Amino acid sequence: MKIVSLKILREFWILHPNAEQHLKAWVDDIKRATWTQPADIKAKYRSASILKNRRVVFNIKGNDYRLVVAVAYQFSAVYIKFIGTHAQYDAIDAETIELE
């Protein structure tokens, strides 16, 4: 899978250094992934939440952080929509959030 807006993750781990290794591991996994449907994601990430609008929520660093992505299965692409603390995640609508 290709990751669109990887820069957002880099900027986040500069502000939250304890998330860096966890996010880098996630990035490595995603680059090797070949998802064709939501079940492929759940097979690898049991704690991932599959939402409407092709959205998926990943728990990062033991659920300290939340990562929301949109998956374009047809194009093998993952679009970063949100990364933040659990408290910040609680304040958004994960099904509609867009990067600013």
C-alpha positions as CSV (number, residue, x, y, z in Angstrom):
1,M,0.0,0.0,0.0
2,K,1.1,3.6,-0.6
3,I,0.7,6.1,2.2
4,V,-0.4,9.6,1.3
5,S,0.5,12.4,3.6
6,L,3.3,10.6,5.4
7,K,4.6,14.0,6.3
8,I,1.8,14.4,8.8
9,L,3.0,11.3,10.7
10,R,6.6,12.7,10.8
11,E,5.4,16.0,12.1
12,F,3.4,14.2,14.8
13,W,6.3,12.1,16.1
14,I,8.5,15.2,16.3
15,L,5.9,16.6,18.7
16,H,5.3,13.2,20.4
17,P,8.7,11.3,20.3
18,N,7.2,8.4,22.3
19,A,5.0,7.6,19.2
20,E,7.9,7.6,16.7
21,Q,8.9,4.0,16.8
22,H,5.3,2.8,16.9
23,L,4.4,4.9,13.9
24,K,7.5,3.8,12.0
25,A,6.5,0.2,12.6
26,W,3.0,0.9,11.4
27,V,4.4,2.6,8.2
28,D,6.6,-0.4,7.5
29,D,3.7,-2.8,7.9
30,I,1.4,-0.8,5.6
31,K,4.0,-0.4,2.9
32,R,4.2,-4.2,2.7
33,A,0.4,-4.8,3.0
34,T,-1.8,-5.8,0.1
35,W,-5.3,-5.0,1.3
36,T,-8.3,-5.7,-1.0
37,Q,-11.0,-5.5,1.6
38,P,-11.6,-4.5,5.3
39,A,-11.2,-8.2,6.4
40,D,-7.6,-8.0,5.3
41,I,-7.0,-5.2,7.8
42,K,-8.8,-7.0,10.6
43,A,-6.7,-10.1,10.0
44,K,-3.5,-8.2,10.8
45,Y,-4.9,-5.5,13.2
46,R,-7.6,-7.0,15.4
47,S,-8.0,-3.8,17.3
48,A,-8.6,-1.7,14.2
49,S,-12.0,-0.2,13.9
50,I,-13.6,-0.3,10.4
51,L,-15.9,2.7,9.8
52,K,-18.1,4.0,7.0
53,N,-16.5,5.9,4.1
54,R,-13.6,3.5,3.8
55,R,-12.3,4.8,7.1
56,V,-10.2,2.8,9.5
57,V,-9.0,3.7,13.0
58,F,-5.8,2.3,14.3
59,N,-4.6,2.3,17.9
60,I,-1.0,3.5,18.2
61,K,1.2,2.9,21.2
62,G,-1.2,0.9,23.3
63,N,-4.1,3.2,22.4
64,D,-2.3,6.4,23.6
65,Y,-2.8,7.7,20.1
66,R,-5.4,7.2,17.3
67,L,-4.7,7.2,13.6
68,V,-7.6,7.6,11.2
69,V,-7.0,6.7,7.5
70,A,-9.2,6.3,4.4
71,V,-8.3,3.2,2.3
72,A,-8.6,3.2,-1.4
73,Y,-8.4,-0.5,-2.0
74,Q,-8.6,-0.2,-5.8
75,F,-5.6,2.1,-5.9
76,S,-3.7,0.4,-3.0
77,A,-3.5,3.7,-1.2
78,V,-3.9,4.8,2.4
79,Y,-4.7,8.4,3.1
80,I,-3.9,9.9,6.5
81,K,-6.9,11.8,7.8
82,F,-6.1,12.3,11.5
83,I,-3.4,11.5,14.1
84,G,-3.8,12.6,17.7
85,T,-4.2,11.7,21.3
86,H,-7.1,9.6,22.5
87,A,-8.6,12.8,23.9
88,Q,-8.3,14.6,20.6
89,Y,-9.8,11.7,18.8
90,D,-12.8,11.8,21.1
91,A,-13.5,15.4,19.9
92,I,-13.7,14.5,16.1
93,D,-15.9,12.6,13.8
94,A,-13.7,9.9,12.4
95,E,-16.0,9.2,9.5
96,T,-15.7,12.8,8.1
97,I,-12.5,14.3,9.4
98,E,-10.2,15.7,6.7
99,L,-6.7,17.1,7.0
100,E,-6.6,20.9,7.1
